[in-house]
Amino acid sequence: MLRIAVCDDEPICLENEKRIIENYLSGRNEKAIIDTFTSAQELLVAASEIQYDLFMLDVEMPGIDGMKVAGRLHEIDDKIPLVFISAYMKYASDGYHVNAFRYILKDENIEIYIAECLERILKNIGIDNRKVLLDFTVGKREIHVNEIVCIKRQRNYTVFETTRNDKESLMQKRPVKRVREIMAQFEFISVSSGVSVNPYHITEVNGEKVYMDNGEKFSIPRRKHDEFMSAYRLYIRGKKL
């Protein structure tokens, strides 16, 4: 379970930021404890006692400003991602001097910015630990969902491309359509009749091409393009179809 600390001296902004985070994680079926603080000092006390996975904080706060807080938090644990949320762009460069993971503006797009930020953080820390037991031609194997990059049709088989180091050939002798239906529960998105991809491994969608982090790329048929993009946008925003 994630443990997130959010600090903002403006109660209305703080509640809004918490709501956005909760909505995103709920859409991903990720459980989290979100602690909120209206003062930097309260955050620092909690951070010294609780192991957090993520800090999100405002820059301009009375007493200790966000930049100084970031330095103190890095002294506690410099591996925990730290995200600034501010109404002012002028502090962005300072944020990167303290190794901030992201600098988010408090504007009309804040919900999108936070969703994209959380998506990247979840990927970096490998928070998705779901496993699935599948019956392959080599026997039954339990694998992490996010070890699967994509599934694709190969003659009479469905091949699973994975990030596993054992290089074991994982395939099932069943129609790819049936496998797609099974993997849809894990947010896999159909690119074409013969390919479904795990959006966790998508690095870029450019025009009618989708690029995966294992170097593969797939063409999106014109008739499938809108459906694919709709599903991918919903995934990014943490919502399920």
C-alpha positions in Angstrom: 0.0 0.0 0.0 1.2 3.5 -0.9 1.8 6.1 1.8 1.7 9.6 0.4 2.3 13.0 2.2 0.7 16.1 0.7 1.6 19.5 2.2 -0.1 22.8 1.3 -0.9 25.8 3.6 -4.1 26.5 1.6 -6.8 24.1 2.9 -9.0 24.3 -0.2 -6.0 23.5 -2.5 -4.9 20.7 -0.1 -8.3 19.1 -0.3 -8.5 19.4 -4.0 -5.0 17.8 -4.4 -6.0 14.9 -2.1 -9.2 14.4 -4.1 -7.4 14.2 -7.4 -4.9 11.7 -6.0 -7.6 9.6 -4.5 -9.6 9.5 -7.7 -6.6 8.5 -9.8 -5.5 5.7 -7.4 -9.1 4.5 -7.1 -9.3 4.2 -10.8 -6.2 2.1 -10.8 -7.4 -0.1 -7.9 -4.4 1.0 -5.9 -4.8 1.4 -2.2 -3.1 4.3 -0.4 -3.0 6.2 2.8 -2.8 10.0 2.0 -1.7 12.2 4.9 -2.3 15.9 4.6 -0.4 18.7 6.3 -1.0 22.5 6.3 2.5 23.3 7.6 5.9 22.2 6.6 6.9 21.6 10.2 4.1 19.1 10.7 5.3 17.3 7.5 8.9 17.1 8.7 7.9 15.6 12.0 5.7 13.0 10.3 8.4 12.2 7.7 10.9 11.5 10.5 8.5 8.8 11.9 6.7 7.4 8.9 8.1 5.7 5.7 6.5 7.6 2.8 6.5 6.6 -0.9 5.9 10.1 -2.2 6.0 13.7 -1.0 3.9 16.4 -2.7 4.2 19.9 -1.4 3.6 23.6 -2.2 6.5 25.9 -2.6 5.3 29.2 -0.9 4.4 28.4 2.7 4.8 30.4 5.9 7.8 29.4 8.1 9.9 27.0 6.1 9.3 27.2 2.3 9.0 24.2 0.1 12.6 24.3 -1.2 14.1 24.2 2.3 11.7 21.4 3.2 12.8 19.5 0.2 16.4 19.7 1.4 15.4 18.4 4.9 13.3 15.6 3.3 16.3 14.5 1.2 18.4 14.3 4.4 15.8 11.8 5.8 15.6 9.8 2.6 16.9 11.1 -0.8 15.3 8.2 -2.7 11.7 9.2 -2.1 10.1 11.1 -5.1 9.3 14.7 -4.3 6.8 16.7 -6.4 6.2 20.4 -6.1 2.8 21.9 -6.7 2.8 25.7 -7.1 0.8 28.5 -8.6 4.0 30.1 -9.8 6.3 28.9 -12.6 9.2 31.1 -11.4 10.3 28.4 -8.9 10.5 25.6 -11.4 14.3 25.8 -11.9 14.8 25.9 -8.1 12.8 22.7 -7.9 15.2 20.8 -10.1 18.1 22.0 -8.1 16.8 20.0 -5.2 16.1 17.0 -7.5 12.4 17.3 -7.6 10.7 14.6 -9.6 8.2 17.0 -11.1 7.0 20.6 -10.9 3.2 20.9 -11.3 1.4 24.2 -11.8 -1.9 24.9 -10.0 -3.9 25.8 -13.1 -6.9 24.4 -14.9 -4.9 21.3 -16.0 -3.7 20.3 -12.5 -5.8 17.1 -12.6 -4.1 15.9 -15.8 -0.7 16.9 -14.5 -1.1 15.0 -11.3 -2.4 11.9 -13.1 0.5 11.9 -15.5 3.0 12.4 -12.6 1.5 9.6 -10.6 1.5 7.3 -13.6 5.2 7.8 -14.0 5.9 7.4 -10.3 4.0 4.1 -10.1 5.9 2.8 -13.1 9.3 3.9 -11.6 8.6 2.2 -8.2 7.0 -0.8 -9.7 3.9 -0.5 -7.6 1.8 -2.9 -9.7 2.4 -6.3 -8.0 -0.6 -8.1 -9.5 0.1 -11.7 -10.6 -1.7 -14.0 -13.0 -1.4 -17.8 -13.3 -1.4 -18.8 -17.0 -1.2 -22.2 -18.7 1.4 -22.0 -21.4 2.7 -24.7 -23.7 5.7 -25.2 -21.4 3.4 -25.5 -18.4 1.7 -23.3 -15.8 3.6 -20.1 -14.9 2.7 -17.3 -12.4 4.0 -14.0 -13.6 3.6 -10.4 -12.7 1.1 -8.6 -14.9 3.7 -5.9 -15.7 6.2 -8.4 -16.8 4.0 -8.8 -19.9 4.8 -6.2 -22.5 2.3 -7.4 -25.1 0.5 -10.4 -26.5 0.3 -11.2 -30.2 -0.9 -13.8 -32.7 1.7 -16.1 -34.2 0.1 -18.7 -36.5 -2.1 -20.9 -34.3 -0.5 -19.6 -31.0 -0.7 -16.5 -28.9 2.8 -15.3 -27.9 3.5 -13.4 -24.7 6.4 -10.9 -24.9 7.8 -10.3 -21.4 10.6 -8.6 -19.6 11.6 -11.9 -17.8 15.3 -12.7 -17.9 14.9 -16.5 -18.4 14.1 -16.0 -22.1 11.6 -18.9 -21.7 9.2 -19.0 -24.7 5.7 -18.3 -23.3 2.8 -19.0 -25.6 -0.6 -20.5 -25.5 -2.4 -22.6 -28.1 -5.6 -20.6 -28.1 -7.0 -17.8 -30.2 -5.5 -14.4 -29.4 -9.1 -13.0 -29.2 -9.8 -15.2 -26.2 -6.5 -14.2 -24.6 -7.3 -10.5 -25.2 -10.5 -11.0 -23.3 -8.7 -12.5 -20.3 -6.0 -9.8 -20.2 -8.5 -6.9 -20.6 -9.1 -7.1 -16.9 -5.5 -6.0 -16.4 -6.1 -2.9 -18.7 -4.4 -4.4 -21.8 -5.5 -2.5 -24.8 -6.2 -4.0 -28.2 -4.1 -2.4 -31.0 -5.3 -4.6 -33.8 -7.0 -8.0 -34.2 -3.7 -9.7 -33.6 -2.0 -7.6 -30.9 -2.8 -6.3 -27.4 -0.4 -4.2 -25.4 0.2 -3.5 -21.7 -0.1 0.3 -21.5 2.4 0.2 -18.6 5.1 -0.5 -21.2 4.0 2.2 -23.7 6.7 4.8 -24.2 5.0 6.8 -27.0 2.0 7.0 -29.2 2.8 9.0 -32.3 0.2 9.2 -35.0 -0.7 5.6 -36.0 2.2 4.0 -34.2 2.5 2.8 -30.6 6.0 2.3 -29.2 6.9 -0.1 -26.4 9.8 0.0 -24.0 11.2 -3.3 -25.3 11.8 -1.6 -28.7 8.8 -3.0 -30.5 6.3 -0.8 -32.3 2.9 -1.6 -33.7 0.7 0.1 -36.3 -2.8 1.1 -35.2 -5.3 0.5 -38.0 -7.3 3.5 -38.9 -10.5 1.9 -37.9 -9.1 1.1 -34.4 -7.3 4.4 -33.8 -10.1 6.3 -31.9 -10.9 3.3 -29.8 -7.3 2.7 -28.9 -6.6 6.4 -28.0 -9.8 6.6 -25.9 -8.7 3.5 -23.9 -5.1 4.8 -23.5 -6.3 8.2 -22.3 -8.6 6.6 -19.8 -5.7 4.5 -18.6 -3.4 7.5 -18.2 -6.1 9.3 -16.1 -6.4 6.2 -14.0 -10.0 5.3 -15.0 -11.2 1.9 -16.2 -13.3 1.2 -19.2 
